[in-house]
Amino acid sequence: MSCMYSFGSNGQGQLGLAHDRDVDTPQRSILAGDGRMSKIACGGNHSVVLMSNGTLAGCGDNRRGELQGECALQQVRGWTAIEVPAPVVDVACGWDTTVVVDTQGHIWQRGGGRYEFEQRQLRLDPAGGRIAVYGCFQNFVVVQGSQVYGWGSNTKCQLQARKCRSVAEPTLVCDSGSVAVDYVTMGKDFLVVVDKNGRMAHASGRLPAGFHLEQQEERVGLEVRCMWTSIHVWDTCQSTVESFGRGTHAQLFPQVGVGVPIADFTAGSEHGILVTAGQEEPHPHYDVHCWGWGEHGNCGPQRGSQPGLQLVGRYATRPRVFGGCASTWIVLDQR
């Protein structure tokens, strides 16, 4: 069973709480049932949870058909089941869209003014291995093996070298060769592909200032996350985090020693979330910290830019963390 806590921007009810007010401390977001949450995906003002049994639940903005098929339903209050064409293996959200991949390798998209799931032209063979989908703003990519396919905005050449307004259907973005892709992390106008060795295999689009792929290609053991305008690299061997890009709202990782082992980190739109592992006996614990732009309380009680790491929670078991559009999510798995 998973227990989910959320805080930050909630103007359209996207935190799954009983109200639509912003909150600056973790609040229990109650989802019906007792299953395990596999993933939380967040759009501009809507959120979707993928359960381990392949079902989806969503909450928040529905003005563009992000969640439900009724155009008169402007907002989905509380977590509500999302009808899907088939059991889902992965989900991602754009600003006002939702994309799923089903067990048969079909890719479906809704939102952006479409009130039902529509099938994309690409179908991947489930026998070819894990299929994953990632999204940010108006862009999506789907990954299987060494291949990455993408569609959406291409105004910054993030999907293909030849600039155009948009790519309508999934098109091959890159092939990492003999080493399979682990994941893709995306900013507003760029994307970074990371392979199974923790190496940055590809980067395209309007990349943040100071970032050069050729300086990163030989490094391995990296965990990479993107905000809208920045790239953040956790070197798991050195236990350091390095940032590239815009820091006008303290988005760049604070240049201070963390002092304890890093267990995990992720990023939201313009804020970061870090999990550290405390070793104090007799009660080891995990701390969740935030940094960056916390204008909606998504970095804790101190509003605005967070110049350093702000502690937002301490837990006896290791939490999973997810970042959304000015929202922060903490998931605790119970046996």
C-alpha positions in Angstrom: 0.0 0.0 0.0 1.2 3.5 -0.8 0.5 6.7 1.2 0.8 9.9 -0.8 1.5 13.4 0.5 1.4 16.6 -1.6 1.9 20.3 -1.3 2.3 23.4 -3.5 0.1 24.8 -6.2 -3.5 23.6 -5.9 -5.6 26.3 -7.7 -7.3 23.7 -9.9 -7.4 20.9 -7.3 -4.3 19.2 -8.8 -3.1 18.0 -5.4 -6.0 15.7 -4.9 -7.0 17.4 -1.6 -10.5 18.3 -0.4 -10.0 22.0 -1.3 -8.3 24.1 -4.0 -6.0 26.2 -1.8 -2.2 26.2 -2.1 -0.5 24.4 0.9 3.1 24.7 2.0 3.4 21.5 4.2 2.8 17.9 3.1 -0.8 16.9 3.3 -2.2 13.4 2.9 -3.7 13.0 -0.5 -6.1 10.1 -0.2 -6.6 7.7 -3.1 -9.3 5.0 -3.0 -8.1 1.4 -2.7 -5.0 -0.1 -1.1 -2.8 -0.6 -4.2 0.8 0.5 -4.8 1.4 3.7 -6.8 3.9 3.2 -9.6 4.2 6.8 -10.8 2.8 10.3 -10.4 2.7 12.4 -13.6 1.9 16.1 -13.5 0.7 18.6 -16.1 0.3 22.4 -15.8 -2.8 22.0 -13.6 -3.6 18.3 -13.5 -2.1 15.2 -11.9 -2.3 11.5 -12.9 -1.4 8.5 -10.8 -0.5 5.1 -12.3 -1.2 2.1 -10.1 0.7 -1.1 -10.2 -2.3 -2.9 -11.7 -2.4 -0.7 -14.8 -5.2 1.6 -13.8 -5.1 5.4 -13.6 -6.6 8.1 -11.4 -6.5 11.8 -12.0 -7.5 15.1 -10.5 -7.3 18.8 -11.3 -7.9 20.8 -14.5 -10.1 19.3 -17.2 -10.9 22.4 -19.3 -8.9 20.9 -22.2 -10.0 17.3 -21.8 -6.9 16.3 -19.8 -8.8 13.7 -17.6 -12.4 13.2 -18.5 -14.6 13.1 -21.6 -17.2 15.6 -20.5 -16.4 19.0 -21.9 -18.7 20.6 -19.3 -16.6 19.2 -16.5 -14.1 22.0 -15.9 -12.4 20.5 -12.9 -12.0 17.0 -11.4 -12.2 17.4 -7.6 -10.5 14.6 -5.7 -9.0 11.5 -7.3 -11.2 10.0 -9.9 -10.7 6.9 -12.1 -9.6 7.6 -15.7 -11.1 5.4 -18.3 -8.3 3.9 -20.5 -8.6 1.8 -23.7 -6.5 -1.0 -22.1 -4.3 -1.6 -19.0 -1.5 1.0 -18.8 2.2 0.4 -18.4 3.2 4.1 -18.3 1.8 7.6 -18.3 3.2 11.1 -18.8 1.6 14.6 -18.8 2.2 17.7 -20.9 0.9 21.1 -20.0 -2.7 20.3 -20.8 -2.4 16.7 -22.2 -2.1 13.2 -21.0 -0.3 10.3 -22.8 -0.4 6.6 -21.9 1.2 3.4 -23.3 -0.9 0.3 -22.9 0.2 -3.3 -22.5 0.0 -3.9 -26.3 2.4 -1.1 -27.1 -0.2 1.3 -28.3 0.3 5.0 -27.5 -2.8 7.1 -26.6 -3.1 10.8 -26.1 -5.9 13.1 -24.8 -6.3 16.7 -23.8 -5.3 19.9 -25.7 -8.9 20.1 -26.6 -9.5 16.4 -27.3 -11.8 14.9 -24.8 -11.2 11.2 -25.6 -8.0 9.2 -25.9 -6.8 9.1 -29.5 -4.2 6.6 -30.8 -0.8 7.7 -32.1 0.5 6.1 -35.3 3.5 4.4 -33.7 3.0 1.0 -32.0 5.9 -0.7 -30.2 6.2 -4.5 -29.7 5.9 -5.3 -26.0 8.2 -8.3 -26.6 11.0 -5.8 -27.3 11.3 -4.8 -23.7 10.1 -2.1 -21.3 8.2 0.8 -22.9 8.3 4.2 -21.1 6.9 7.6 -21.9 8.0 11.1 -20.7 6.5 14.5 -21.2 7.1 18.2 -20.6 5.0 21.2 -21.9 4.1 20.3 -25.5 6.6 17.5 -26.0 6.5 13.7 -25.5 9.0 10.9 -26.1 8.5 7.2 -25.8 11.5 4.8 -25.2 12.1 1.2 -26.0 15.5 -0.4 -26.0 18.0 2.0 -27.6 15.4 4.0 -29.5 13.7 7.2 -28.6 10.7 8.5 -30.5 9.2 12.0 -30.0 6.5 14.3 -31.1 5.2 17.8 -30.3 6.9 21.2 -30.5 10.2 21.4 -32.5 10.7 25.1 -32.5 14.1 24.7 -30.7 15.1 21.5 -32.7 14.5 19.4 -29.6 13.1 16.5 -31.6 14.9 16.7 -35.0 17.7 18.9 -36.4 15.5 20.5 -39.0 13.5 23.2 -37.3 9.7 23.2 -37.6 6.7 24.2 -35.6 5.7 20.7 -34.5 6.2 17.0 -35.2 2.7 15.5 -35.5 3.5 11.8 -34.9 6.2 9.9 -33.1 9.4 10.2 -35.0 12.8 8.7 -34.2 14.8 11.2 -32.2 17.9 9.1 -31.5 19.3 5.6 -31.2 21.8 5.1 -28.4 23.3 2.0 -30.1 24.5 -1.0 -28.2 23.5 0.4 -24.7 19.8 0.7 -24.0 18.2 4.0 -22.9 17.3 4.1 -19.2 15.2 7.3 -19.3 14.7 10.7 -20.9 14.5 13.9 -18.8 13.0 17.0 -20.4 12.9 20.8 -20.0 10.6 23.2 -21.7 12.7 23.5 -24.9 15.2 20.6 -24.6 15.7 16.9 -23.7 18.5 14.7 -22.4 18.8 10.9 -23.0 20.5 8.8 -20.3 21.5 5.2 -21.0 21.7 2.2 -18.7 25.3 3.1 -17.7 24.2 6.4 -16.4 25.8 8.2 -19.4 24.3 11.1 -21.2 23.9 9.7 -24.7 22.0 12.5 -26.4 20.9 16.1 -25.8 19.0 18.4 -28.1 17.1 21.6 -28.2 17.9 25.0 -26.6 20.2 23.6 -23.9 20.8 25.6 -20.7 23.7 28.0 -20.4 27.0 26.2 -19.5 25.8 22.7 -20.5 27.9 21.0 -23.2 27.2 17.4 -24.0 30.7 16.7 -25.2 31.9 17.5 -21.7 29.6 15.0 -20.2 29.7 12.0 -22.6 32.5 10.1 -20.9 30.9 10.3 -17.4 29.0 7.3 -16.1 26.9 6.7 -13.0 24.9 9.9 -13.4 21.3 10.6 -12.4 20.0 13.6 -14.5 16.9 15.6 -13.9 15.6 18.7 -15.7 13.5 21.7 -14.6 12.0 23.9 -17.3 15.1 25.9 -17.7 18.0 23.9 -16.1 19.7 20.6 -15.9 20.8 18.9 -12.7 23.3 16.1 -12.5 23.8 13.8 -9.5 27.1 12.0 -9.7 26.3 8.9 -7.7 30.0 8.0 -7.3 31.1 11.4 -6.0 27.8 12.1 -4.2 27.7 15.6 -5.7 25.0 17.6 -7.6 25.9 20.0 -10.4 23.5 22.4 -12.0 23.4 24.2 -15.4 21.1 26.9 -16.5 18.9 29.6 -15.0 19.2 30.5 -11.4 17.1 33.6 -11.1 14.9 31.9 -8.5 17.5 29.8 -6.8 16.9 26.9 -9.2 20.6 25.9 -9.2 21.6 23.4 -6.6 23.0 25.1 -3.5 26.8 25.0 -3.5 27.1 23.7 0.0 28.0 20.2 1.2 25.0 18.0 1.9 26.9 16.3 4.7 25.0 13.0 4.5 24.5 10.4 1.7 22.1 11.4 -1.1 19.4 8.7 -1.5 17.4 10.2 -4.4 16.5 13.5 -6.1 14.1 14.8 -8.7 12.9 18.1 -10.1 9.6 19.9 -10.6 9.0 22.8 -12.9 11.4 25.2 -11.3 12.3 23.5 -8.0 14.2 20.5 -6.8 13.6 17.7 -4.3 16.4 15.9 -2.5 16.3 12.8 -0.3 19.1 12.2 2.1 19.8 9.2 4.4 20.6 10.0 8.0 22.6 7.3 9.9 22.1 8.4 13.5 21.5 5.5 15.8 19.3 4.0 17.0 16.9 5.5 14.5 18.2 6.0 10.9 15.9 8.2 8.9 15.4 9.9 5.5 15.0 13.6 5.1 13.3 15.3 2.2 14.6 18.8 1.2 13.5 21.2 -1.4 15.2 24.1 -3.2 14.4 26.6 -5.9 11.2 28.6 -6.7 8.6 27.9 -4.1 6.1 30.6 -4.9 3.1 28.3 -4.2 4.6 26.7 -1.1 6.0 23.8 -3.0 9.4 24.3 -1.2 7.9 24.6 2.3 6.6 27.5 4.4 9.1 30.1 3.1 7.5 31.5 0.0 9.4 32.7 -3.1 12.9 31.6 -4.0 14.6 29.1 -1.7 18.3 30.0 -1.5 19.3 26.8 0.3 18.0 23.4 1.1 14.7 23.5 3.1 13.7 20.5 5.2 10.1 19.6 4.5 9.8 16.1 6.0 11.6 13.3 8.0 10.6 9.6 7.6 11.6 6.3 9.1 11.4 4.5 5.7 12.8 5.6 2.3 10.3 7.8 0.5 9.8 8.1 -3.2 9.6 11.7 -4.5 8.0 13.3 -7.6 8.0 16.9 -8.8 5.2 18.7 -10.7 4.3 22.2 -11.8 5.1 24.0 -8.5 4.0 20.9 -6.6 5.9 18.3 -4.5 4.9 14.7 -3.9 6.1 12.3 -1.3 5.1 8.6 -1.4 5.6 6.2 1.5 5.2 2.5 0.7 3.9 0.3 3.5 4.1 -3.5 3.5 
